[in-house]
Amino acid sequence: MASMMSDLIEYIAKSLVDDPEEVRVTEHDENGRLIVHLDVAQDDIGRVIGRDGRIATAMRSLIKVAAIREDARVGLEIGD
């Protein structure tokens, strides 16, 4: 399940950025909650966050839906 979340975020991020080779997705467990961490090139951070955070919110919503189907708790962190 965990790699599915990372794969989903990586796919979306690579579709949005100018430099897809700089996309890095890592994950770790924090008190029983899977945290997916997305890093992109500095010039692309605005692209994955979006205006007023709309893209970041949409990505968080997508992984939450996937997590609910797997009966898991998940969060998304972007950048530092």
C-alpha positions in Angstrom: 0.0 0.0 0.0 2.8 2.4 0.9 4.5 2.2 -2.5 1.2 2.8 -4.2 0.8 6.1 -2.4 4.4 7.1 -3.3 3.9 6.0 -6.9 0.7 8.0 -7.2 2.4 11.2 -5.8 5.5 10.7 -8.0 3.4 10.3 -11.1 1.3 13.4 -10.5 4.4 15.5 -9.6 6.4 14.4 -12.6 3.4 15.4 -14.8 3.4 18.9 -13.3 7.0 19.9 -13.1 9.5 21.1 -15.7 12.3 19.0 -14.3 10.8 15.5 -13.6 14.2 14.0 -12.8 14.4 16.1 -9.7 11.2 14.6 -8.2 12.0 12.6 -5.1 9.3 10.8 -3.0 10.2 9.2 0.3 8.0 7.9 3.0 8.3 7.2 6.7 6.0 6.1 9.5 5.1 8.6 12.2 3.0 7.2 15.1 1.2 4.7 12.8 0.6 7.3 10.1 2.4 7.0 6.7 4.0 10.3 5.8 4.8 10.7 2.1 7.4 13.4 1.5 7.7 15.1 -1.9 10.8 17.0 -3.0 11.1 18.8 -6.3 13.5 21.3 -7.9 13.3 24.7 -6.3 11.9 26.3 -9.5 9.1 23.7 -9.5 7.8 24.0 -6.0 5.1 26.5 -7.0 3.8 24.1 -9.7 3.2 21.3 -7.2 1.6 23.6 -4.6 -0.5 25.5 -7.1 -2.4 28.8 -6.7 -3.7 29.0 -3.2 -2.5 25.5 -2.6 -5.1 23.9 -4.8 -2.9 21.3 -6.4 -1.4 20.3 -3.1 -4.9 20.0 -1.6 -6.0 17.9 -4.5 -3.0 15.5 -4.2 -3.7 15.2 -0.4 -7.3 14.4 -1.2 -6.3 11.7 -3.7 -4.0 9.9 -1.3 -6.5 10.1 1.5 -9.1 8.4 -0.7 -6.6 5.7 -1.6 -5.7 5.4 2.1 -9.3 5.0 3.2 -9.7 2.1 0.7 -6.7 0.5 2.4 -7.9 1.4 6.0 -4.7 3.4 6.6 -3.8 6.9 7.7 -1.6 9.0 5.4 -0.2 12.5 5.1 1.6 14.4 2.4 4.5 16.9 3.1 5.9 19.0 0.2 9.3 20.5 0.3 11.6 21.0 3.3 
